[in-house]
Amino acid sequence: MGCRVYVHDDRVDIDVDGLDRLMALKGHLTLSMADIVSARVAPVDEPRRDLGWRVAGGYWPGLVATGHFLVRGRPGARQWWLVYRDPEVLVIDTDLDRPCRVVLQHPDRHDLAWLINERVARRD
């Protein structure tokens, strides 16, 4: 998977390469640390419960969820996914409507969640 995540003091940058860029319809995403509520590692089934209609990207149940999706029970809100078959994902929740959540498959998800939460706690 071609996804790199950079955690800075004031933002999180996500760069997507190769075929993933095409599948997720996004090459770069920046989240301001001021907009991030929390980050956690969760079983993929947990955030999948809120997965609404696909707006743009790819989806095949149990295999791939990439791109922009609506959020069940929250009109106007969208989430961005880049997940394949991994049973555990990094979930970044924001106080924005677009994206209100970013869900990533990443090998360093535990470290990334810790780094993000450490900076969110420092902000408060």
N, CA and C atoms as an extended XYZ file, in Angstrom:
372
Properties=species:S:1:pos:R:3:atomname:S:1:resname:S:1:resid:I:1 pbc="F F F"
N         0.850       -1.182        0.000 N   MET     1
C         0.000        0.000        0.000 CA  MET     1
C         0.886        1.231        0.000 C   MET     1
N         0.528        2.233       -0.775 N   GLY     2
C         1.341        3.430       -0.917 CA  GLY     2
C         0.807        4.608       -0.143 C   GLY     2
N         0.837        4.527        1.189 N   CYS     3
C         0.344        5.626        2.023 CA  CYS     3
C         1.416        5.973        3.049 C   CYS     3
N         1.786        7.245        3.092 N   ARG     4
C         2.742        7.720        4.081 CA  ARG     4
C         2.047        8.775        4.941 C   ARG     4
N         2.247        8.686        6.246 N   VAL     5
C         1.619        9.613        7.190 CA  VAL     5
C         2.724       10.339        7.950 C   VAL     5
N         2.660       11.674        7.941 N   TYR     6
C         3.627       12.507        8.635 CA  TYR     6
C         2.885       13.293        9.710 C   TYR     6
N         3.311       13.124       10.951 N   VAL     7
C         2.677       13.818       12.071 CA  VAL     7
C         3.581       14.972       12.486 C   VAL     7
N         3.075       16.194       12.344 N   HIS     8
C         3.784       17.406       12.736 CA  HIS     8
C         3.101       17.971       13.979 C   HIS     8
N         3.668       19.004       14.553 N   ASP     9
C         3.059       19.618       15.739 CA  ASP     9
C         1.719       20.272       15.419 C   ASP     9
N         1.554       20.793       14.198 N   ASP    10
C         0.342       21.533       13.856 CA  ASP    10
C        -0.559       20.853       12.832 C   ASP    10
N        -0.117       19.707       12.295 N   ARG    11
C        -0.922       19.051       11.258 CA  ARG    11
C        -0.497       17.601       11.066 C   ARG    11
N        -1.352       16.873       10.352 N   VAL    12
C        -1.054       15.517        9.905 CA  VAL    12
C        -1.158       15.528        8.386 C   VAL    12
N        -0.098       15.116        7.720 N   ASP    13
C        -0.081       15.029        6.261 CA  ASP    13
C        -0.151       13.571        5.850 C   ASP    13
N        -1.024       13.275        4.907 N   ILE    14
C        -1.161       11.919        4.373 CA  ILE    14
C        -0.897       11.998        2.878 C   ILE    14
N         0.114       11.264        2.425 N   ASP    15
C         0.454       11.199        1.008 CA  ASP    15
C         0.133        9.809        0.487 C   ASP    15
N        -0.539        9.767       -0.647 N   VAL    16
C        -0.960        8.504       -1.245 CA  VAL    16
C        -0.294        8.367       -2.611 C   VAL    16
N         0.268        7.192       -2.873 N   ASP    17
C         0.988        6.953       -4.120 CA  ASP    17
C         0.357        5.838       -4.940 C   ASP    17
N         0.789        5.771       -6.179 N   GLY    18
C         0.477        4.649       -7.055 CA  GLY    18
C        -1.000        4.410       -7.284 C   GLY    18
N        -1.352        3.138       -7.330 N   LEU    19
C        -2.722        2.731       -7.590 CA  LEU    19
C        -3.666        3.193       -6.484 C   LEU    19
N        -3.142        3.279       -5.265 N   ASP    20
C        -3.969        3.751       -4.147 CA  ASP    20
C        -4.454        5.176       -4.383 C   ASP    20
N        -3.621        5.975       -4.994 N   ARG    21
C        -3.997        7.357       -5.331 CA  ARG    21
C        -5.205        7.370       -6.252 C   ARG    21
N        -5.196        6.486       -7.214 N   LEU    22
C        -6.314        6.369       -8.148 CA  LEU    22
C        -7.557        5.812       -7.460 C   LEU    22
N        -7.378        4.774       -6.648 N   MET    23
C        -8.510        4.138       -5.969 CA  MET    23
C        -9.179        5.064       -4.954 C   MET    23
N        -8.360        5.842       -4.236 N   ALA    24
C        -8.895        6.708       -3.179 CA  ALA    24
C        -9.269        8.094       -3.684 C   ALA    24
N        -8.938        8.387       -4.936 N   LEU    25
C        -9.238        9.678       -5.550 CA  LEU    25
C        -8.647       10.855       -4.774 C   LEU    25
N        -7.471       10.613       -4.215 N   LYS    26
C        -6.800       11.671       -3.463 CA  LYS    26
C        -5.325       11.334       -3.387 C   LYS    26
N        -4.492       12.332       -3.650 N   GLY    27
C        -3.058       12.130       -3.567 CA  GLY    27
C        -2.466       12.686       -2.288 C   GLY    27
N        -3.142       13.663       -1.700 N   HIS    28
C        -2.632       14.297       -0.487 CA  HIS    28
C        -3.808       14.796        0.354 C   HIS    28
N        -3.687       14.627        1.644 N   LEU    29
C        -4.685       15.120        2.587 CA  LEU    29
C        -3.949       15.722        3.771 C   LEU    29
N        -4.330       16.932        4.162 N   THR    30
C        -3.759       17.579        5.337 CA  THR    30
C        -4.868       17.823        6.344 C   THR    30
N        -4.629       17.380        7.569 N   LEU    31
C        -5.565       17.615        8.670 CA  LEU    31
C        -4.877       18.513        9.687 C   LEU    31
N        -5.488       19.625        9.998 N   SER    32
C        -4.944       20.518       11.015 CA  SER    32
C        -5.109       19.859       12.385 C   SER    32
N        -4.083       19.950       13.204 N   MET    33
C        -4.151       19.374       14.547 CA  MET    33
C        -5.270       20.028       15.353 C   MET    33
N        -5.613       21.271       15.037 N   ALA    34
C        -6.702       21.965       15.727 CA  ALA    34
C        -8.058       21.334       15.422 C   ALA    34
N        -8.169       20.636       14.288 N   ASP    35
C        -9.433       20.001       13.892 CA  ASP    35
C        -9.543       18.546       14.329 C   ASP    35
N        -8.447       17.942       14.763 N   ILE    36
C        -8.451       16.530       15.147 CA  ILE    36
C        -8.954       16.387       16.573 C   ILE    36
N        -9.923       15.507       16.753 N   VAL    37
C       -10.483       15.224       18.072 CA  VAL    37
C        -9.718       14.087       18.735 C   VAL    37
N        -9.461       13.015       17.978 N   SER    38
C        -8.749       11.867       18.533 CA  SER    38
C        -8.266       10.958       17.411 C   SER    38
N        -7.369       10.068       17.790 N   ALA    39
C        -6.892        9.030       16.881 CA  ALA    39
C        -6.828        7.734       17.679 C   ALA    39
N        -7.197        6.640       17.040 N   ARG    40
C        -7.188        5.361       17.742 CA  ARG    40
C        -7.013        4.227       16.734 C   ARG    40
N        -6.628        3.092       17.249 N   VAL    41
C        -6.575        1.882       16.449 CA  VAL    41
C        -7.814        1.081       16.818 C   VAL    41
N        -8.527        0.618       15.803 N   ALA    42
C        -9.775       -0.094       16.046 CA  ALA    42
C        -9.914       -1.253       15.064 C   ALA    42
N       -10.692       -2.264       15.453 N   PRO    43
C       -11.028       -3.308       14.485 CA  PRO    43
C       -11.817       -2.658       13.343 C   PRO    43
N       -11.574       -3.063       12.124 N   VAL    44
C       -12.184       -2.420       10.959 CA  VAL    44
C       -13.710       -2.457       11.009 C   VAL    44
N       -14.280       -3.439       11.693 N   ASP    45
C       -15.742       -3.539       11.771 CA  ASP    45
C       -16.361       -2.387       12.548 C   ASP    45
N       -15.612       -1.800       13.492 N   GLU    46
C       -16.151       -0.693       14.294 CA  GLU    46
C       -16.442        0.545       13.435 C   GLU    46
N       -15.466        1.110       12.716 N   PRO    47
C       -15.800        2.276       11.883 CA  PRO    47
C       -16.672        1.912       10.673 C   PRO    47
N       -16.643        0.662       10.264 N   ARG    48
C       -17.458        0.237        9.117 CA  ARG    48
C       -18.953        0.368        9.412 C   ARG    48
N       -19.336        0.315       10.699 N   ARG    49
C       -20.756        0.461       11.057 CA  ARG    49
C       -21.317        1.814       10.638 C   ARG    49
N       -20.455        2.838       10.594 N   ASP    50
C       -20.884        4.183       10.211 CA  ASP    50
C       -20.690        4.466        8.724 C   ASP    50
N       -20.219        3.480        7.984 N   LEU    51
C       -19.949        3.659        6.568 CA  LEU    51
C       -21.253        3.747        5.785 C   LEU    51
N       -21.462        4.918        5.172 N   GLY    52
C       -22.670        5.129        4.378 CA  GLY    52
C       -22.396        4.892        2.902 C   GLY    52
N       -23.175        5.518        2.067 N   TRP    53
C       -23.041        5.366        0.619 CA  TRP    53
C       -21.690        5.886        0.136 C   TRP    53
N       -21.152        5.205       -0.844 N   ARG    54
C       -19.898        5.640       -1.461 CA  ARG    54
C       -20.191        6.842       -2.339 C   ARG    54
N       -19.446        7.917       -2.152 N   VAL    55
C       -19.582        9.116       -2.968 CA  VAL    55
C       -18.616        9.037       -4.143 C   VAL    55
N       -17.378        8.659       -3.861 N   ALA    56
C       -16.362        8.523       -4.900 CA  ALA    56
C       -15.265        7.598       -4.393 C   ALA    56
N       -14.814        6.708       -5.238 N   GLY    57
C       -13.762        5.777       -4.842 CA  GLY    57
C       -14.167        4.358       -5.149 C   GLY    57
N       -13.581        3.438       -4.438 N   GLY    58
C       -13.848        2.023       -4.676 CA  GLY    58
C       -14.379        1.332       -3.441 C   GLY    58
N       -15.234        0.329       -3.648 N   TYR    59
C       -15.752       -0.443       -2.518 CA  TYR    59
C       -16.134       -1.838       -2.986 C   TYR    59
N       -15.633       -2.810       -2.255 N   TRP    60
C       -16.029       -4.194       -2.440 CA  TRP    60
C       -16.098       -4.779       -1.040 C   TRP    60
N       -17.287       -5.208       -0.581 N   PRO    61
C       -17.458       -5.645        0.808 CA  PRO    61
C       -16.411       -6.665        1.258 C   PRO    61
N       -15.767       -6.353        2.381 N   GLY    62
C       -14.785       -7.241        2.964 CA  GLY    62
C       -13.425       -7.229        2.286 C   GLY    62
N       -13.298       -6.503        1.176 N   LEU    63
C       -12.044       -6.499        0.429 CA  LEU    63
C       -11.393       -5.124        0.356 C   LEU    63
N       -12.175       -4.107       -0.013 N   VAL    64
C       -11.595       -2.788       -0.209 CA  VAL    64
C       -12.631       -1.698        0.065 C   VAL    64
N       -12.170       -0.622        0.716 N   ALA    65
C       -12.965        0.597        0.895 CA  ALA    65
C       -12.002        1.759        0.737 C   ALA    65
N       -12.092        2.453       -0.386 N   THR    66
C       -11.193        3.577       -0.656 CA  THR    66
C       -12.005        4.755       -1.167 C   THR    66
N       -11.638        5.935       -0.745 N   GLY    67
C       -12.290        7.132       -1.243 CA  GLY    67
C       -13.214        7.773       -0.234 C   GLY    67
N       -14.202        8.479       -0.756 N   HIS    68
C       -15.108        9.295        0.054 CA  HIS    68
C       -16.439        8.571        0.255 C   HIS    68
N       -16.913        8.568        1.491 N   PHE    69
C       -18.156        7.907        1.858 CA  PHE    69
C       -18.987        8.824        2.748 C   PHE    69
N       -20.291        8.680        2.668 N   LEU    70
C       -21.180        9.376        3.600 CA  LEU    70
C       -21.103        8.696        4.957 C   LEU    70
N       -21.645        9.368        5.979 N   VAL    71
C       -21.670        8.825        7.334 CA  VAL    71
C       -23.121        8.554        7.698 C   VAL    71
N       -23.408        7.330        8.108 N   ARG    72
C       -24.784        6.985        8.511 CA  ARG    72
C       -25.239        7.850        9.667 C   ARG    72
N       -26.449        8.403        9.542 N   GLY    73
C       -27.040        9.187       10.618 CA  GLY    73
C       -26.468       10.585       10.794 C   GLY    73
N       -25.656       11.025        9.863 N   ARG    74
C       -25.060       12.364        9.973 CA  ARG    74
C       -25.080       13.026        8.595 C   ARG    74
N       -26.196       13.618        8.215 N   PRO    75
C       -26.337       14.216        6.883 CA  PRO    75
C       -25.270       15.274        6.609 C   PRO    75
N       -24.697       15.212        5.420 N   GLY    76
C       -23.694       16.175        5.001 CA  GLY    76
C       -22.273       15.827        5.393 C   GLY    76
N       -22.103       14.906        6.327 N   ALA    77
C       -20.761       14.534        6.777 CA  ALA    77
C       -20.184       13.469        5.844 C   ALA    77
N       -18.864       13.556        5.654 N   ARG    78
C       -18.169       12.570        4.816 CA  ARG    78
C       -16.927       12.072        5.529 C   ARG    78
N       -16.565       10.850        5.187 N   GLN    79
C       -15.345       10.261        5.705 CA  GLN    79
C       -14.501        9.765        4.542 C   GLN    79
N       -13.202        9.669        4.782 N   TRP    80
C       -12.286        9.222        3.732 CA  TRP    80
C       -11.587        7.960        4.194 C   TRP    80
N       -11.618        6.927        3.353 N   TRP    81
C       -11.063        5.619        3.683 CA  TRP    81
C        -9.969        5.227        2.716 C   TRP    81
N        -8.979        4.495        3.242 N   LEU    82
C        -7.965        3.826        2.433 CA  LEU    82
C        -7.640        2.519        3.158 C   LEU    82
N        -8.522        1.532        2.951 N   VAL    83
C        -8.448        0.266        3.687 CA  VAL    83
C        -8.657       -0.896        2.722 C   VAL    83
N        -7.831       -1.908        2.896 N   TYR    84
C        -7.998       -3.144        2.125 CA  TYR    84
C        -8.435       -4.250        3.076 C   TYR    84
N        -7.702       -5.277        3.235 N   ARG    85
C        -8.149       -6.422        4.040 CA  ARG    85
C        -7.662       -6.414        5.482 C   ARG    85
N        -6.993       -5.405        5.908 N   ASP    86
C        -6.430       -5.376        7.260 CA  ASP    86
C        -7.558       -5.395        8.297 C   ASP    86
N        -7.466       -6.258        9.317 N   PRO    87
C        -8.536       -6.317       10.327 CA  PRO    87
C        -8.495       -5.171       11.328 C   PRO    87
N        -7.374       -4.415       11.364 N   GLU    88
C        -7.213       -3.329       12.319 CA  GLU    88
C        -6.783       -2.079       11.558 C   GLU    88
N        -7.376       -0.933       11.894 N   VAL    89
C        -7.126        0.300       11.147 CA  VAL    89
C        -6.867        1.471       12.086 C   VAL    89
N        -6.261        2.518       11.525 N   LEU    90
C        -6.081        3.784       12.223 CA  LEU    90
C        -7.297        4.647       11.925 C   LEU    90
N        -7.964        5.134       12.968 N   VAL    91
C        -9.148        5.975       12.825 CA  VAL    91
C        -8.822        7.351       13.404 C   VAL    91
N        -8.917        8.378       12.559 N   ILE    92
C        -8.681        9.759       12.997 CA  ILE    92
C       -10.009       10.503       12.905 C   ILE    92
N       -10.550       10.917       14.050 N   ASP    93
C       -11.811       11.660       14.086 CA  ASP    93
C       -11.518       13.150       14.163 C   ASP    93
N       -12.302       13.926       13.408 N   THR    94
C       -12.145       15.381       13.410 CA  THR    94
C       -13.472       16.035       13.794 C   THR    94
N       -13.435       17.339       14.031 N   ASP    95
C       -14.676       18.064       14.276 CA  ASP    95
C       -15.176       18.738       12.995 C   ASP    95
N       -14.623       18.369       11.860 N   LEU    96
C       -15.066       18.865       10.551 CA  LEU    96
C       -16.205       17.998       10.020 C   LEU    96
N       -16.906       18.493        9.023 N   ASP    97
C       -17.884       17.664        8.322 CA  ASP    97
C       -17.248       16.899        7.165 C   ASP    97
N       -16.183       17.484        6.593 N   ARG    98
C       -15.522       16.851        5.448 CA  ARG    98
C       -14.023       17.011        5.560 C   ARG    98
N       -13.302       16.021        5.973 N   PRO    99
C       -13.751       14.715        6.443 CA  PRO    99
C       -13.957       14.720        7.957 C   PRO    99
N       -15.012       14.086        8.387 N   CYS   100
C       -15.246       13.966        9.821 CA  CYS   100
C       -14.439       12.803       10.390 C   CYS   100
N       -14.019       11.914        9.485 N   ARG   101
C       -13.221       10.758        9.901 CA  ARG   101
C       -12.319       10.336        8.759 C   ARG   101
N       -11.105        9.925        9.103 N   VAL   102
C       -10.166        9.338        8.154 CA  VAL   102
C        -9.826        7.953        8.684 C   VAL   102
N        -9.965        6.951        7.830 N   VAL   103
C        -9.697        5.571        8.217 CA  VAL   103
C        -8.618        5.020        7.291 C   VAL   103
N        -7.489        4.614        7.879 N   LEU   104
C        -6.332        4.173        7.104 CA  LEU   104
C        -5.845        2.802        7.532 C   LEU   104
N        -5.385        2.059        6.567 N   GLN   105
C        -4.643        0.841        6.831 CA  GLN   105
C        -3.176        1.231        6.775 C   GLN   105
N        -2.461        1.059        7.879 N   HIS   106
C        -1.056        1.463        7.927 CA  HIS   106
C        -0.310        0.540        8.891 C   HIS   106
N         0.900        0.098        8.533 N   PRO   107
C         1.634       -0.818        9.420 CA  PRO   107
C         2.035       -0.192       10.758 C   PRO   107
N         2.190        1.120       10.811 N   ASP   108
C         2.593        1.800       12.050 CA  ASP   108
C         1.415        2.476       12.742 C   ASP   108
N         0.243        1.916       12.620 N   ARG   109
C        -0.984        2.565       13.123 CA  ARG   109
C        -0.943        2.854       14.626 C   ARG   109
N        -0.357        1.961       15.412 N   HIS   110
C        -0.310        2.192       16.864 CA  HIS   110
C         0.579        3.392       17.198 C   HIS   110
N         1.732        3.461       16.556 N   ASP   111
C         2.633        4.597       16.783 CA  ASP   111
C         2.007        5.903       16.309 C   ASP   111
N         1.349        5.872       15.155 N   LEU   112
C         0.711        7.076       14.623 CA  LEU   112
C        -0.407        7.562       15.541 C   LEU   112
N        -1.222        6.644       16.047 N   ALA   113
C        -2.300        7.028       16.967 CA  ALA   113
C        -1.716        7.687       18.213 C   ALA   113
N        -0.635        7.107       18.744 N   TRP   114
C        -0.006        7.683       19.925 CA  TRP   114
C         0.535        9.080       19.627 C   TRP   114
N         1.253        9.236       18.505 N   LEU   115
C         1.826       10.539       18.149 CA  LEU   115
C         0.744       11.610       17.991 C   LEU   115
N        -0.335       11.261       17.322 N   ILE   116
C        -1.419       12.221       17.105 CA  ILE   116
C        -2.080       12.593       18.428 C   ILE   116
N        -2.404       11.601       19.239 N   ASN   117
C        -3.061       11.879       20.524 CA  ASN   117
C        -2.160       12.672       21.465 C   ASN   117
N        -0.869       12.441       21.410 N   GLU   118
C         0.067       13.198       22.236 CA  GLU   118
C         0.034       14.674       21.858 C   GLU   118
N        -0.067       14.973       20.579 N   ARG   119
C        -0.112       16.368       20.135 CA  ARG   119
C        -1.488       16.996       20.393 C   ARG   119
N        -2.545       16.217       20.286 N   VAL   120
C        -3.890       16.729       20.606 CA  VAL   120
C        -3.963       17.057       22.091 C   VAL   120
N        -3.406       16.229       22.954 N   ALA   121
C        -3.415       16.476       24.404 CA  ALA   121
C        -2.583       17.716       24.733 C   ALA   121
N        -1.491       17.915       24.030 N   ARG   122
C        -0.636       19.077       24.247 CA  ARG   122
C        -1.367       20.366       23.886 C   ARG   122
N        -2.232       20.277       22.890 N   ARG   123
C        -2.994       21.437       22.418 CA  ARG   123
C        -4.007       21.892       23.478 C   ARG   123
N        -4.598       20.941       24.178 N   ASP   124
C        -5.661       21.266       25.151 CA  ASP   124
C        -5.127       21.732       26.436 C   ASP   124
